[in-house]
């Protein structure tokens, strides 16, 4: 084996190890985020504005185009640096790269939508303002205000359409 081949092998191994570490860290981060979201959703005690803010930040992180693109890039690099077992089976590397890219792109991409009008919250047409309730659910401003007005007209305390808890204070959010 030549010196050049050994150097290339070491570079590939270092790259794979580095990407494995990145992938492991991202996996741990996503598990922590999922656990935090689950805790926030299952919390039946008093809800504070800070927990709603944390929930919004976690949702923003997970659905951010920059975050998703960064994850796609890491995954592409990781897949391309894997040992070439597929090539030994007669599959060319370029075909393998294309196949991995397609399946990954189609499975990644979370979009938040208003539970009332079902519009994508990143491109709300009715009022372009998003609101979060104390229970952490996000709505278009016009939708949640209509619900509050309707409940108040009936002499009722406004309830969240998702979890049926009192809406409480509404806060504007930006993303």
N, C-alpha and C positions, 0 to 999 in steps of 0.2 A: 504494500500500500504506500502510495507516495505521500510526501509531506503536505502537499496541497489538499489531497483528499482527507487526510487526518485533520487538517485545520478546518476544512469545510464541515466535517463531521462534528468537531468540537463546537463550531459556531451553531450548527443546527441543534445540537444537544443543549447548549446554553440557552438558545432561543426558546426551545420547547420547555425547558425548566422554568425560564422566566415567565413564559405565557401560562404555564401550569399554575405558578404562584399567583399571577394576576387573576386567572380564572377562579382559583380557590378563594382569593380575597373577595372577588365580586360575588361569588356564590354565597359566602358567609354574610356579606353585606345585604344581599337580597333576602336571605333567610331571616336576618335580624329585622329588616324592614317588614317582611311578611308577618313576623311575630308581633311587632309593634302595631301594625294595622289590625291584626286579629284582636289584640288586647283592647285597642281603642273601640273596635266594633262590638266587642262582648262586654265592655264596661257598663255595668248597670248602676253604678254609684253616681255621685254627682259629677257632672261633666263641667270642665272648666274651659275657658277660652283658650288656655295654653294647650290643652290636649287637642282642641279643634285645629289650632295653628300647626301643631306637630303633624296631625293627620294630613292637612293640606300640603305641608312641606314634603311629606313622604309621597303623596300622590303626585306632586309636581316633579319630584326626583324621578319616580318610576316612569312617568309619561313624557318627560322632557325629550324632545328630538335629539338634543346633544348627547344626553345620557344613553339613549337607545343606539344612536350611531356609534358612540364610543364602544358599546358592548358588541355591536355587530363587527366593528373593526377588530377588536380583540379576538372574537370568535373566528373570524376569517383568518387572521394571522395564526391562530392556534391550529385550526384545521389544516392550513397549508403547510405547517411545520411538522405535522404528525409523521411518523415513519411511513415510508411509502409501501405499505403492505398491499394497497389496492393495485399499485403498478405491477407487483409481482404476479397478481392474478389476471393480468392482461388488460387492466383498465388504465388508460392514459391519465396522467396527472391533470391535464387541463379539463378533461371531462369530469374528473372527481371534484375539482374546484368549483366548476359550474353547478354540479348537483348539490353540493353543500351550500353554496350561496343561495340557490333558489329555495331550498327547504327552510333555511334559516330566515330569509327575508319574509316568507309568507307566515311564519309562526310568531314573529316579533312585531310589536306595534300595538300598544294599548291606547285607547282614546277614551276620554271622559265625556259623558253626555249628561244633560239635564234629565233627571228621572221623570219630569213632568212632560216636557215637549219633545224629548229625545234628540234635541239638537246637540251637535258636537260643541262642547263648552269652549274650545279654542277658537271657534268661529261662529259664535252666537249672533244671529241676525236681528233678533227682536230688540235688544237693548244694549248688547255688548258689555254688560256688567254681570259679574258672577258674585254670588253671595254664599256664605257658609253659615249653617245653623250651629247652635251650641252642641248639637249631637254629632256634628262633623259632616253632614250631608251638604252637597254643593248643588246649587240651582241657578238658573238665569234669574236676574233680579225681577223681571216682569212676571215670571211664573210664580215665584215664592210670594211676591207682594199680592198677586191675585188670590192666592190661597189664603193668605192672612186676612185680606179684606173680606173674602167670602165667609170665613169662620167667624170673624168679628161681627159681621152683619147678622149672623145667626145667634149672636150673644155667646159664642164659644171661644175658649182659649185656642189660638192657632196651634195646630199639631203638624209635625213633620210628616209629609206624605209617605216617607220611606219607613220610618220606625215608629211613628205615632206618638213620639215624645213631644212635650211642649217645645215650640220653636225657640222661644226666648229671644236673646239678642241676635240680630243678623249682622254679619261683618262682610265688607267687600273684600274680595281676594283678587289678586292679579297674577296671571300666568299667560 
